[in-house]
């Protein structure tokens, strides 16, 4: 009896050890310390108009790296916008932090976002009241900087956009797509991606794709107000990825942690777009993914950076206030501009208090969306306030946007496809198990045949060792202890 308990404990321990844990980060927008030459009006103006916590981007990344060392995942994936605006010096700081993870035995794969490559005049240093241009890498230079982080000898490339494919964990293939600045994938790159995914699926492996821009529509009509929120020709790309066996795509860009499920054209197969919020914007999210030992299930959890080391004033409350202000201010400015165009200065002045309230409500709604799982919050009153003639006149299509956002429905109003998916914690069925070094007990097919722990069938078990017999959840009672 004691021996059987020991055997069971060993099997369970080995199975847990065989699980694959992955941490996902996105939109670091790392602003290297050297970019702030001298504090002054130029830097203050940037912070006053940007919803990102650029002044805390370094301590937030430092804290995330320390957190990852504690979590000890097998893999870290970063889905783009590694830097503020593609400054080479900022990339070098990111690489230095990834080198720390590498030294701790943790592998990292990255892809570029729309803020990382060839940023031209946007890449600047801040010196008092002025800015000075700094270097920004080309695609080739970016790949050289991150040669140890997806762009090295362990990957194969499409030859067009440095989109790559690798197998960082046995049985798990990762495809990193470069969706560029304009949220697009060329036909040649898409063909290559689908070939790689199909070949991996045919070999019994699991495939996850990561790209910066969204594949699925997280918020209906968001593209009317924010450019390049979703990849061009998303419907076609979605159908082709599903056909190639892809069930999960990891994205970023929109700075909120939202999971949007959509389907192929026949509505028979789902695909999940798991967007991870910006590390440099409230609530400073990261994801933890946990694959089962046989890669047949994926558990998604969400964490937040709530404090940083050193002498700084970061806190979740202050970050939340800054995000609220960063959303409220431009909404009011654009609203007043449209009122002036329609009613003149005097007419707009009469409606200014209403626009002020409206801007606050829009910011309130965005905060709820940023915190995730919006449908669990009572948002009906807020939605009723949005269904006014004023907001529809100022922001055509906005009511459907807010319904989609606050009811957590994607794609909102599309019969057969509309659905509500938990944003912060979710379990996804990845399909049939992949035989791995520790095949889960009970996964064998033949009810009478014996299998070793790698899932290989045996004509008859040898005299000693651990075995699995068919789908019966016990071990053959022959041990070498």
N, C-alpha and C positions, 0 to 999 in steps of 0.2 A: 504494500500500500504506500509506504513511504517512498519507494522507488518510483512508483507511478506519479506521485505528487511532484517529485523532483523533475521527472520527464515533462510533465505538463507545464511546470514553471519555466523550464528551459525553452520549450516551444513558444510559450507566450512571450517571453523576454526577447527571443530572437525575432519573433514576428513584429514586435513593437520597434525593435532596432532597425528592422528592414523597411519601416515606413519612411517615406521621403518628405521631408519638411523643406518648404521653400518660403523665403521672404520676398515680397514684391514692394518696391519703392517706385515712385513716379514724381516727375516735375520737381526736382530738387532745387532748380533755379539757383544753384550755388553762385554766390557772389564773392569772389576771392578777396581776402582782406586787402591785398595790394591795389584793388580798384578804387578804394577810397583814399586818395592821396592826401587831401585836406577836406575836412568837413566844411560845408558851405551851402549856398542856396541851391546849387545844381543837385546835390544829393537830397536836400530837403524837398525840393520840388518833385523828384522821382518818388520818394516815399509817400508823399501826399496824394499821389494819383495812382499808385499801384496797389492792387489787392494782395500782392505777395509780401511776405515778411522778409524782404531782401536783407534787411539789417540783422536778421537772426538766422539767415540761411546757413551760415557756417556752424554756429553752435547746434542747430537742429540736425545737420548732417553728422556732426561729431557724436551727438547723443544717439542718433539712429545706429551708427556703426557700433557703438558700445552695446546698445541693446541687442543688435544682431549677434555680437560675440557671445552674449549670454544665452540667446535662443539656440545658437549652434545649428543653423539649418545646413542642409547639404548644398543649397544653391540660393543665390540672390539674383533676382531679375529686376532691372530698372528700365522702365518703359518711356524713356525720353525726357527731353528738356532737363538735361543734367546741369545746365548753366543758366545764368541770367540772360545773356545774349551772345553765347558762343565765344566768349573771350578765352583765348588759349590758356591764359593764366588760371582761369576758373576751372577749365578741364584738367589742368595739371594738379589742382588741389583735389578734385574728385578722384583722380587716379591714385593720388597719395593715400586717400582713405580706403580705396579698394585694395591697395597694396597691403593695408593693415588686415583686411579680411582674408586676403590670400595667405598672409603669414599665419593666420589663425586656422588655416585649413578650410576656408570657406570660399567656394568658387562663385564668381559673379559674371553675369552676362548683361550687356547694355545694348541699347539701340539709340539712335539720335531722335530728337524731337524737332519741332520747327524753330527752336531757339538755340540750336547747337552748331550749325555748320554755315560757313560763308555768310556771316551776319553783317558784314560791311560796316556802315556808319552806326549801326545799333550797338556795336561792341566798343565801349568807351570806358575810360577811367574818369573819376570825379575829383576835381581840384578846385575847391572854393566855389566860385560862381560859374566855372566853365568846365567843359569836358574835353577829353583828349582821346582820339582814336587809338585802339589797341588791336593786336592781331587776333584773327579768328580763323580756325582751321578749315581747310578744304575737306571734302569727303575722304580723300586719300590720307590726309594728315590726321583726321579723326580716327580712321581705322588704325593708323600707326600708334596713336596715343593709347588706344584701347586694345592693343594686340593681345594682351593677356585676358581680355574680358569679352570674348566672342569673336574677335577679328584676327585670331591667330590660326595656327596650323591645325587645330582641332575642328575647324569648321570648313564647310564648302560654301561657295558664293555663287550668286546668280550672274555675276559679270556685268551687271548694268547699274545696280544701285547699292551694292555691298549688302544686300539682303543675304542672310546666312542661315545655315542649318547645321545643328550639331546634336550630339547625344550625351549630355552631361551626366545623366543617370541611366544606367542600363535599362533599356525598354522605354525610356522617356525621351522623345525627340522635341527639341525646341527650335522653332523657326522665328528669327528676328527680322521683321520687315522694316525697311526704311520707307516711311510714307511721306518724307520730304516736308517742305514748308507749306505745300498747298494741298495736303491730305489726298494724295493720289498714288496709285500703283500702276506702273506700266503693264501693258499686255504681256510683254516678255517676262517681267518679274512675276506676275500672277501665274503664268503658265509654269514657271520654274517652281514656285512655291507649291502649287498643287501637285506637281510631279513628285516633289520631295515628300509631301504629306501622304500621297497615295502609296508610295513605295514603303514608307514606314508603317502605314496602316496594314498593308498587305503582309508585312512581315510580323504582324501581331503586336506592334508597338503602339504606344499612345503618343499623340502629338498635341502640343500646346503652341499657339502662335502668340507673339507679342508684337504690337505696333503702337505708335503714339496716338493716332487718331482713332475715333470710335468706329466700330463695324456696325453696331446696332444703334437704333435711335433711342437714346436714353430719355430725352425730353422732346416731345412733339413741338415743332416750330422753332426750336432753339436756333436753327440755322438762319432764321430771319433776323436775329439780333446779334449773333456771334458768328463770325466767318469760320469756315473750315472746321465745324464741330464733328463732322462725320465723313468718312472716306468717300471719295467720288465713286459712283457706280456701286454703291454698297450692296444693293440687292443681288447683282450678278456675283460679286465677290463672295457674299454670304452663301449663295447656292453652291458655288464651286468649292468653297472650303468644306462645307458640310458633305458634299459628294466625295471629297478627298479624305473624309474621316475625322475632321477637326470638330471638337465639341466645345473648346474653350479658347477664347482670345483675350489676352491681357492688354489693356489700354490705359491711357492717361489723358492728358491735354485739358480736360474740362475742370480739373482741380476738385472734383468731388468723388467720393467712393460710392459708386452706384453700379448695380448689376442689372443688366438688361438682357432678357431672353428674347430671342426671335427664332424664326423657323425658315426652312427651305420653302420653295414655291408651292409644294404640295402639302405643306403644313404637317409633314410626317416626322421630321427630325429637327430637334432644337439645337441652337448654338448659343452659348453664354458669352456675353461681353462683360468682363470683369474690369471695370475702371477703378483705378486706385487714385485717391485724392492726392493733392500736392503736399509734399513734406513741408513746403514753405508757405502754407496757407491753412488757416483754421479749418478743421480740427487736427491738422498735421498727422495724417493717417499713414499707416503702412498695412500691408496684408500678410497674413500667414496662411499658406496653403499646405495641407497635409494629405498626401497620397497614401492610400492603403498599400500594404506590402506587395499586392499583386496589381496595383495601379488601376483597380476597377472603380474606386470611388475617390472623390476629391472633396475635402472639407475646407471651406473658406472661413477664416476668422479675420477680424479687423482690430488693429491696435492703434494707439495714438501716442505721440510724444507730448507729454504734459509738463516737462521741466527740462532744463538744460544746465550743464555745469558751468562754473565760472561766474564772473561778475557781470551779469546782464539782467534785464528786466522782463524776460519772457515769461508769460503765463497764459494758460488757455483763455482766461477771461479777457485779458487785454488783446489777445489775438482775435477773439470773437468780435470785440468792439471795432477793431480795425477793419475786419472784413465787412461788417455791417456798414460802416461809413464808406468804404470803398465801393460798395454796391449802391448805396443810397445817393451819393453825390452825383454820379453821372446820370442816373435815372431822372433826378430832379432837373438837371441842366438840360437834358434832351427834351424833357417834357415841357419846360418853359420855352425852349426854342421853338417847338412846334406850336405852342399856344400863341407866341408872338407872331409867327408866320400866319396864323389863322385869324387871330382877333386883334392884333396890334399890341403895343406896350401896355395900354390902359386895360384892355380886356384881359390880358395875361395876368396883370397885377391882381385883378379881382379873384382869379382862380388859383393864385400862387399857394394859399394855405391848403387847398385841396390837393395840389400837386405835391406839396411837402408831405402830407399824410400818405399819399399814394406811394411816394418814394420809400418811406419807412416800411410800408406794408410789403413792397417788393423785396426790400432787404430782409425783412422778417422771414419771408417765404424762402429766400435763398439760403438763409442760415439753417432753416429746417431741412432743406434739401441737402446741404453740406453735411449735416449731422447724420443723414441716412435713415432708411426705414420710415419715410415720411407718413405712410399710411397708418402708422401706429400712433400718430399725433392727431389731435382733434383740430383739423384744418378747415372744417366746413364754413365757419364764420369768416375766415380769411378769404375763402373762395367766393363767398357771397358778396364781399366788399369789392372783389376784383371784377365782378360781372356788371360793371357800370358802363354807361356810354362813354365816360371820360377815358377809362383805360383802353377801351376798344378803339376809340378814336386816336389816342396817342400812340398806341402800340397794337396795330392790327394783328390778329392771331394770338394775342397774348393770353386770352382766357383759356384757350385750349392748351397753351404752354403751361399755365399754372395748374390746370386740372391734371395734366400729365405729371407734373412735378410733385404736387402735393398729395395726389392719390397714388403716386408711385406706379403709374401705369405706362407701359411701353409696348408697342407704339400705340399711343392713345387714340381710340376711336376706330381702329382697323379691325374689322370683324374677322374673327378666327385667329388673329395674331396678338390682340391686346392681352396683356398679362401683368401680374403683380409678382415681383420676385424680391425676396429679402435681400437687402444690400450689404449687411454687415456680417451675417452668419448664414451659411448655406452649405448643403451637401449635394454634390453633383454626381450622377451616375455616369461613369466614363466608359461603360461598355464591358465586354468580356475581359476576364483577368488575363494579365500577361504573366507567363511563367517567369519567376525570378529566383534569386538565391534562397529565399525562404517562401516557397509557395504556401499559401494559406491552407490549413487543414480543411478537407472537404471540397476542394476544387477539382479533384480528379474526376474523370468521366466514367470509367469502367468500375462498376461497383465491386468487382471481385479482384481486380488487379492491384498490385502494390506499386507505389511510386516513391522515389527518393525525394529529399527535401528541395531539390531543384525542379521537381515536376517531371522528371524523366521516368518513363515506365520501366519496370523490372519484370523479367520472366518469372523470377522467384526471389524473395529477399535472401541475401546472404545470412550467415549465421548471426552476425551482430550488427547493430546500427539503428537509427531512427528511420521510420517509414510512415507513409500514409497509405491506408487501404481504401480505395474508391472514395465514395462520398460519405462514408461513415466516419464520424469525427472522433477517431481514436488512433493511437499509434500501435503499430505491430509490437507485441510485447517481447522484443529482443533488443537488448541494450548492451553497450560496451562499457558500462560503469559497474 
